[in-house]
Amino acid sequence: MGFVSLNRDIGTIVAKKYGRYATRLYGMRVADRAKALADARIKEKHHASYVFLTGGHAPQDTRVELSIPGRTGQDVALQTEVGFYNVRAGRHIPGKHILRDAIGG
C-alpha cells in the first residue's frame, strides 16, 4: 500500500496556472445544471430563479450565484437552498439543495 500526499490548495494552484478559463468552463457547467435543477424543483411559477456567473475575489475565480426574489422583493435563495423554520406553520421546511446538487452531480 502506498501513500500519496496532495497539496490542499491544488485547486487554487491549477486556477492560477491556467487562468480564469479553467474555472470559467466548470462554472458554466455548474450554472447550466443549477438553472435546470431550479426550473425543475421550484414548482411555484411566480418564484422565478436567476443563475449568474460572475468573477470572484481573485482574477482566477469564477462564482455561480443563485437569486430567487420572494413575494415581498427580498432574496430568498438561501432559504430555498438550505431550508428554514416556518414559525406560522410550526415546522421545518426542507431545502431544495439546488447549488449543492449542481456542483456534486
N, CA, C and O of each residue as an XYZ file, in Angstrom:
420
protein
N       0.841     -1.159      0.000
C       0.000      0.000      0.000
C       0.894      1.232      0.000
O       1.885      1.295      0.728
N       0.540      2.189     -0.808
C       1.327      3.412     -0.904
C       0.616      4.594     -0.279
O      -0.573      4.525      0.033
N       1.336      5.652     -0.104
C       0.781      6.874      0.470
C       1.012      8.014     -0.504
O       2.141      8.269     -0.922
N      -0.061      8.694     -0.861
C       0.029      9.823     -1.788
C      -0.363     11.077     -1.029
O      -1.410     11.115     -0.382
N       0.456     12.082     -1.105
C       0.182     13.350     -0.427
C      -0.151     14.400     -1.482
O       0.615     14.618     -2.421
N      -1.296     15.041     -1.316
C      -1.716     16.100     -2.236
C      -1.724     17.430     -1.501
O      -2.045     17.502     -0.315
N      -1.374     18.456     -2.213
C      -1.440     19.795     -1.654
C      -2.910     20.194     -1.507
O      -3.695     19.993     -2.434
N      -3.288     20.751     -0.371
C      -4.682     21.117     -0.132
C      -5.120     22.279     -1.020
O      -6.316     22.457     -1.251
N      -4.187     23.059     -1.514
C      -4.502     24.211     -2.358
C      -4.351     23.889     -3.841
O      -4.065     24.778     -4.643
N      -4.540     22.635     -4.205
C      -4.317     22.215     -5.594
C      -5.267     22.928     -6.562
O      -4.879     23.250     -7.686
N      -6.507     23.175     -6.132
C      -7.457     23.887     -6.996
C      -7.006     25.301     -7.295
O      -7.119     25.758     -8.433
N      -6.502     25.995     -6.304
C      -6.006     27.360     -6.492
C      -4.754     27.364     -7.358
O      -4.585     28.247     -8.199
N      -3.883     26.392     -7.161
C      -2.657     26.316     -7.952
C      -2.977     26.099     -9.426
O      -2.386     26.744    -10.291
N      -3.899     25.204     -9.713
C      -4.292     24.934    -11.105
C      -4.961     26.150    -11.716
O      -4.698     26.489    -12.870
N      -5.839     26.821    -10.943
C      -6.532     28.002    -11.464
C      -5.549     29.125    -11.760
O      -5.695     29.827    -12.760
N      -4.548     29.303    -10.901
C      -3.553     30.345    -11.149
C      -2.684     30.002    -12.344
O      -2.288     30.888    -13.101
N      -2.382     28.714    -12.519
C      -1.513     28.303    -13.625
C      -2.206     28.434    -14.976
O      -1.609     28.907    -15.943
N      -3.486     28.008    -15.040
C      -4.194     28.009    -16.316
C      -5.125     29.197    -16.491
O      -5.728     29.355    -17.553
N      -5.253     30.030    -15.475
C      -6.047     31.246    -15.613
C      -7.533     31.011    -15.385
O      -7.968     29.905    -15.061
N      -8.297     32.082    -15.563
C      -9.734     32.035    -15.283
C     -10.507     31.140    -16.247
O     -11.643     30.771    -15.950
N      -9.934     30.785    -17.380
C     -10.666     29.958    -18.342
C     -10.877     28.540    -17.832
O     -11.860     27.890    -18.187
N      -9.957     28.056    -16.999
C     -10.113     26.717    -16.431
C     -11.280     26.680    -15.458
O     -12.047     25.716    -15.454
N     -11.430     27.707    -14.634
C     -12.543     27.724    -13.691
C     -13.833     28.179    -14.354
O     -14.916     27.772    -13.934
N     -13.738     29.009    -15.374
C     -14.947     29.516    -16.043
C     -15.689     28.393    -16.768
O     -16.920     28.373    -16.766
N     -14.971     27.467    -17.381
C     -15.618     26.358    -18.080
C     -16.419     25.500    -17.109
O     -17.564     25.145    -17.387
N     -15.816     25.165    -15.967
C     -16.528     24.387    -14.957
C     -17.673     25.202    -14.365
O     -18.742     24.655    -14.093
N     -17.465     26.487    -14.164
C     -18.517     27.355    -13.649
C     -19.718     27.418    -14.585
O     -20.860     27.457    -14.126
N     -19.473     27.428    -15.878
C     -20.577     27.446    -16.854
C     -21.357     26.142    -16.782
O     -22.582     26.158    -16.898
N     -20.680     25.015    -16.594
C     -21.384     23.735    -16.462
C     -22.231     23.702    -15.197
O     -23.369     23.234    -15.219
N     -21.674     24.200    -14.089
C     -22.429     24.244    -12.837
C     -23.627     25.171    -12.970
O     -24.708     24.853    -12.476
N     -23.455     26.308    -13.627
C     -24.562     27.253    -13.812
C     -25.678     26.641    -14.659
O     -26.856     26.837    -14.361
N     -25.322     25.909    -15.701
C     -26.338     25.256    -16.535
C     -27.113     24.206    -15.747
O     -28.337     24.123    -15.851
N     -26.393     23.400    -14.954
C     -27.072     22.396    -14.113
C     -27.948     23.053    -13.062
O     -29.056     22.589    -12.792
N     -27.451     24.142    -12.461
C     -28.225     24.837    -11.427
C     -29.506     25.419    -12.008
O     -30.552     25.352    -11.363
N     -29.453     25.979    -13.189
C     -30.655     26.539    -13.826
C     -31.664     25.434    -14.124
O     -32.863     25.619    -13.911
N     -31.194     24.294    -14.614
C     -32.106     23.183    -14.906
C     -32.724     22.632    -13.620
O     -33.921     22.347    -13.584
N     -31.915     22.481    -12.558
C     -32.452     21.989    -11.291
C     -33.427     22.974    -10.667
O     -34.441     22.570    -10.098
N     -33.127     24.270    -10.771
C     -34.033     25.281    -10.208
C     -35.369     25.280    -10.939
O     -36.422     25.396    -10.312
N     -35.329     25.151    -12.246
C     -36.584     25.099    -13.014
C     -37.403     23.867    -12.666
O     -38.633     23.921    -12.662
N     -36.733     22.755    -12.372
C     -37.443     21.520    -12.058
C     -37.952     21.485    -10.619
O     -39.031     20.953    -10.357
N     -37.183     22.048     -9.684
C     -37.528     21.904     -8.269
C     -38.395     23.021     -7.704
O     -39.070     22.820     -6.694
N     -38.392     24.177     -8.325
C     -39.226     25.274     -7.837
C     -40.539     25.213     -8.600
O     -40.627     25.629     -9.755
N     -41.546     24.693     -7.938
C     -42.828     24.450     -8.598
C     -43.659     25.721     -8.740
O     -44.431     25.857     -9.690
N     -43.501     26.666     -7.786
C     -44.282     27.893     -7.855
C     -43.734     28.760     -8.975
O     -42.601     29.232     -8.892
N     -44.501     28.970     -9.994
C     -44.010     29.692    -11.160
C     -43.875     31.192    -10.898
O     -43.224     31.893    -11.673
N     -44.487     31.701     -9.806
C     -44.294     33.119     -9.505
C     -42.934     33.360     -8.838
O     -42.531     34.511     -8.671
N     -42.225     32.296     -8.457
C     -40.861     32.410     -7.949
C     -39.918     32.100     -9.103
O     -39.618     30.937     -9.374
N     -39.457     33.132     -9.773
C     -38.503     32.940    -10.861
C     -37.110     32.824    -10.269
O     -36.789     33.513     -9.300
N     -36.287     31.970    -10.833
C     -34.922     31.814    -10.341
C     -33.951     32.346    -11.389
O     -34.153     32.195    -12.594
N     -32.904     32.965    -10.892
C     -31.872     33.525    -11.761
C     -30.525     32.967    -11.329
O     -30.208     32.948    -10.140
N     -29.740     32.519    -12.285
C     -28.403     31.993    -12.011
C     -27.411     32.894    -12.729
O     -27.489     33.076    -13.944
N     -26.472     33.459    -11.965
C     -25.481     34.370    -12.516
C     -24.105     33.742    -12.433
O     -23.792     33.041    -11.471
N     -23.289     33.989    -13.435
C     -21.900     33.543    -13.464
C     -21.046     34.803    -13.413
O     -21.035     35.580    -14.368
N     -20.331     35.016    -12.313
C     -19.549     36.233    -12.133
C     -18.126     35.873    -11.734
O     -17.816     34.716    -11.450
N     -17.277     36.878    -11.717
C     -15.923     36.691    -11.243
C     -15.885     36.700     -9.728
O     -16.784     37.237     -9.081
N     -14.865     36.116     -9.174
C     -14.734     36.057     -7.724
C     -13.830     37.156     -7.206
O     -13.635     38.174     -7.870
N     -13.280     36.952     -6.022
C     -12.407     37.950     -5.405
C     -11.043     37.996     -6.079
O     -10.422     39.056     -6.154
N     -10.583     36.871     -6.561
C      -9.295     36.817     -7.248
C      -9.540     36.692     -8.751
O     -10.599     36.221     -9.165
N      -8.581     37.106     -9.564
C      -8.796     37.056    -11.018
C      -9.080     35.663    -11.570
O      -9.735     35.539    -12.605
N      -8.597     34.602    -10.898
C      -8.793     33.246    -11.405
C     -10.089     32.616    -10.922
O     -10.395     31.490    -11.314
N     -10.860     33.296    -10.087
C     -12.077     32.720     -9.515
C     -13.291     32.945    -10.400
O     -13.401     33.965    -11.080
N     -14.189     31.988    -10.382
C     -15.488     32.100    -11.032
C     -16.535     31.741     -9.993
O     -16.405     30.734     -9.297
N     -17.569     32.556     -9.886
C     -18.597     32.342     -8.870
C     -19.957     32.151     -9.548
O     -20.324     32.901    -10.453
N     -20.692     31.137     -9.095
C     -22.055     30.887     -9.560
C     -22.996     31.337     -8.455
O     -22.912     30.846     -7.329
N     -23.892     32.265     -8.766
C     -24.804     32.822     -7.769
C     -26.240     32.476     -8.151
O     -26.623     32.533     -9.319
N     -27.018     32.119     -7.143
C     -28.438     31.822     -7.311
C     -29.227     32.942     -6.665
O     -28.950     33.316     -5.525
N     -30.198     33.478     -7.369
C     -31.032     34.547     -6.843
C     -32.494     34.187     -7.081
O     -32.897     33.887     -8.205
N     -33.283     34.220     -6.005
C     -34.711     33.935     -6.104
C     -35.441     35.036     -5.352
O     -35.415     35.051     -4.121
N     -36.092     35.959     -6.052
C     -36.825     37.015     -5.347
C     -38.110     36.469     -4.735
O     -38.853     35.729     -5.380
N     -38.362     36.843     -3.481
C     -39.566     36.407     -2.783
C     -40.764     37.290     -3.112
O     -40.675     38.187     -3.951
N     -41.885     37.028     -2.444
C     -43.098     37.799     -2.691
C     -42.949     39.273     -2.334
O     -43.519     40.140     -2.996
N     -42.181     39.552     -1.285
C     -42.020     40.933     -0.852
C     -40.805     41.612     -1.476
O     -40.535     42.775     -1.176
N     -40.082     40.925     -2.319
C     -38.955     41.513     -3.030
C     -37.588     41.118     -2.516
O     -36.595     41.284     -3.224
N     -37.508     40.592     -1.286
C     -36.190     40.192     -0.780
C     -35.757     38.879     -1.425
O     -36.571     38.123     -1.953
N     -34.454     38.634     -1.364
C     -33.894     37.432     -1.972
C     -34.056     36.253     -1.008
O     -33.609     36.325      0.137
N     -34.689     35.175     -1.463
C     -34.936     34.001     -0.622
C     -34.148     32.781     -1.102
O     -34.552     31.644     -0.861
N     -33.026     33.021     -1.780
C     -32.229     31.915     -2.315
C     -31.635     31.063     -1.195
O     -31.588     29.839     -1.318
N     -31.183     31.683     -0.111
C     -30.595     30.918      0.986
C     -31.631     30.013      1.633
O     -31.346     28.847      1.902
N     -32.827     30.529      1.887
C     -33.882     29.716      2.491
C     -34.311     28.597      1.556
O     -34.631     27.499      2.010
N     -34.322     28.864      0.259
C     -34.684     27.829     -0.703
C     -33.611     26.760     -0.777
O     -33.931     25.581     -0.934
N     -32.358     27.139     -0.668
C     -31.251     26.188     -0.777
C     -31.152     25.280      0.447
O     -31.093     24.060      0.297
N     -31.133     25.846      1.654
C     -30.868     25.041      2.849
C     -32.104     24.762      3.692
O     -32.045     23.923      4.591
N     -33.209     25.428      3.436
C     -34.415     25.234      4.220
C     -34.536     26.265      5.328
O     -33.614     27.047      5.560
N     -35.681     26.269      6.016
C     -35.909     27.232      7.088
C     -37.018     26.725      7.997
O     -37.730     25.777      7.666
N     -37.149     27.370      9.140
C     -38.210     27.024     10.087
C     -39.347     28.008      9.909
O     -39.160     29.211     10.092
N     -40.528     27.513      9.555
C     -41.708     28.344      9.379
C     -42.399     28.474     10.731
O     -42.956     27.507     11.251
N     -42.356     29.678     11.295
C     -42.920     29.907     12.619
C     -44.441     29.765     12.585
O     -45.031     29.181     13.494
N     -45.065     30.288     11.557
C     -46.518     30.238     11.467
C     -47.036     28.802     11.364
O     -48.030     28.448     11.997
N     -46.364     27.991     10.574
C     -46.779     26.588     10.422
C     -46.241     25.711     11.552
O     -46.767     24.626     11.798
N     -45.199     26.172     12.237
C     -44.620     25.413     13.337
C     -43.827     24.196     12.902
O     -43.784     23.200     13.624
N     -43.192     24.256     11.724
C     -42.416     23.110     11.252
C     -41.259     23.577     10.379
O     -41.227     24.716      9.914
N     -40.331     22.687     10.174
C     -39.166     22.965      9.332
C     -39.510     22.668      7.877
O     -40.034     21.600      7.558
N     -39.214     23.610      7.012
C     -39.402     23.417      5.569
C     -38.051     22.997      4.990
O     -37.086     23.754      5.099
N     -37.952     21.818      4.378
C     -36.651     21.366      3.863
C     -36.205     22.178      2.646
O     -37.024     22.732      1.915
N     -34.901     22.233      2.452
C     -34.337     22.977      1.335
C     -34.363     22.183      0.036
O     -34.548     20.966      0.040
N     -34.178     22.878     -1.054
C     -34.168     22.250     -2.390
C     -32.784     21.799     -2.809
O     -32.670     20.965     -3.708
N     -31.726     22.313     -2.196
C     -30.323     21.937     -2.454
C     -29.981     21.995     -3.930
O     -29.471     21.031     -4.500
N     -30.262     23.120     -4.536
C     -30.034     23.294     -5.980
C     -28.550     23.417     -6.288
O     -28.032     22.678     -7.125
N     -27.859     24.335     -5.629
C     -26.433     24.524     -5.911
C     -25.589     23.345     -5.461
O     -24.630     22.977     -6.139
N     -25.933     22.748     -4.325
C     -25.184     21.582     -3.837
C     -25.226     20.447     -4.856
O     -24.203     19.824     -5.141
N     -26.401     20.183     -5.399
C     -26.529     19.101     -6.374
C     -25.935     19.482     -7.731
O     -25.464     18.611     -8.463
N     -25.954     20.776     -8.076
C     -25.358     21.207     -9.340
C     -23.842     21.043     -9.311
O     -23.227     20.712    -10.324
N     -23.248     21.276     -8.151
C     -21.798     21.127     -8.026
C     -21.409     19.657     -7.963
O     -20.448     19.236     -8.607
N     -22.146     18.885     -7.196
C     -21.786     17.481     -6.987
C     -22.223     16.541     -8.072
O     -21.659     15.454     -8.199
N     -23.195     16.909     -8.852
C     -23.712     15.938     -9.808
C     -23.576     16.384    -11.169
O     -23.968     15.673    -12.094
